[in-house]
């Protein structure tokens, strides 16, 4: 969550929004665990699935949250932030 606050500013998603998005991604089989988010190989399939869901159901909340989280992950990756730091920032572990 801290990474999102750092990189997203006032538009940062809440811990509840991130939790709901992670829960949906796990339910849909796109993540085995939240740590899978740190693998850039998972980003395109997640984006595609959430985009499809938004188009079919007209619900874009998780897609918006994912966009913010993805932006923060990419920025952290560019700054070579470790996955442990990123997990801490996203509120997924200490």
C-alpha positions as CSV (number, residue, x, y, z in Angstrom):
1,X,0.0,0.0,0.0
2,X,2.9,2.3,0.7
3,X,4.3,1.8,-2.8
4,X,0.9,2.8,-4.2
5,X,0.9,5.9,-2.0
6,X,4.5,6.7,-3.1
7,X,3.8,6.2,-6.8
8,X,0.1,7.0,-7.0
9,X,-0.3,9.9,-4.6
10,X,-3.9,10.8,-3.8
11,X,-5.3,8.2,-6.2
12,X,-3.8,5.4,-4.2
13,X,-6.2,2.4,-3.7
14,X,-7.1,1.5,-0.2
15,X,-6.0,-1.7,1.5
16,X,-9.6,-3.0,1.2
17,X,-9.6,-2.3,-2.6
18,X,-6.3,-4.1,-3.0
19,X,-7.6,-7.0,-0.9
20,X,-10.7,-7.3,-3.0
21,X,-8.7,-7.3,-6.2
22,X,-6.3,-10.0,-4.8
23,X,-9.2,-12.1,-3.7
24,X,-10.8,-11.9,-7.1
25,X,-7.6,-12.8,-8.9
26,X,-7.1,-15.8,-6.6
27,X,-10.7,-16.9,-7.1
28,X,-10.3,-16.6,-10.9
29,X,-7.1,-18.7,-10.7
30,X,-4.9,-15.9,-11.9
31,X,-2.8,-15.8,-8.7
32,X,-1.8,-18.7,-6.5
33,X,-0.7,-16.3,-3.9
34,X,-0.4,-12.5,-3.7
35,X,3.4,-12.8,-4.2
36,X,2.7,-13.8,-7.8
37,X,2.0,-10.1,-8.5
38,X,5.8,-9.5,-8.4
39,X,6.3,-11.6,-11.5
40,X,6.1,-9.4,-14.6
41,X,4.9,-12.5,-16.6
42,X,1.6,-12.4,-14.7
43,X,0.8,-8.8,-15.5
44,X,-0.5,-9.1,-19.0
45,X,-2.9,-12.1,-18.2
46,X,-4.2,-10.2,-15.2
47,X,-4.8,-7.0,-17.2
48,X,-6.5,-9.0,-19.9
49,X,-8.8,-10.9,-17.5
50,X,-9.8,-7.8,-15.6
51,X,-10.4,-5.8,-18.8
52,X,-12.6,-8.7,-20.0
53,X,-14.5,-8.7,-16.7
54,X,-15.0,-5.0,-16.9
55,X,-16.4,-5.2,-20.4
56,X,-18.7,-8.1,-19.7
57,X,-20.0,-7.2,-16.2
58,X,-19.6,-3.4,-16.4
59,X,-17.5,-3.5,-13.2
60,X,-14.3,-1.7,-13.4
61,X,-13.3,-1.2,-9.8
62,X,-10.8,-4.1,-9.7
63,X,-9.3,-3.0,-13.1
64,X,-8.8,0.5,-11.8
65,X,-7.1,-0.8,-8.7
66,X,-5.0,-3.1,-10.8
67,X,-3.9,-0.2,-13.0
68,X,-2.7,1.7,-9.9
69,X,-1.0,-1.3,-8.4
70,X,0.6,-2.2,-11.7
71,X,1.9,1.3,-12.1
72,X,3.4,1.2,-8.6
73,X,5.0,-2.3,-9.3
74,X,6.5,-1.1,-12.5
75,X,7.9,2.1,-10.9
76,X,9.3,0.1,-8.0
77,X,10.8,-2.4,-10.5
78,X,12.5,0.4,-12.4
79,X,14.0,1.7,-9.2
80,X,15.1,-1.9,-8.5
81,X,13.0,-2.2,-5.3
82,X,13.2,-5.8,-4.0
83,X,10.1,-7.9,-3.9
84,X,10.2,-7.9,-0.1
85,X,10.1,-4.1,-0.1
86,X,7.3,-4.1,-2.6
87,X,5.3,-6.6,-0.5
88,X,5.8,-4.4,2.5
89,X,4.7,-1.3,0.5
90,X,1.6,-3.0,-0.8
91,X,0.7,-4.1,2.8
92,X,1.1,-7.8,2.0
93,X,3.8,-8.6,4.5
94,X,6.5,-7.2,6.7
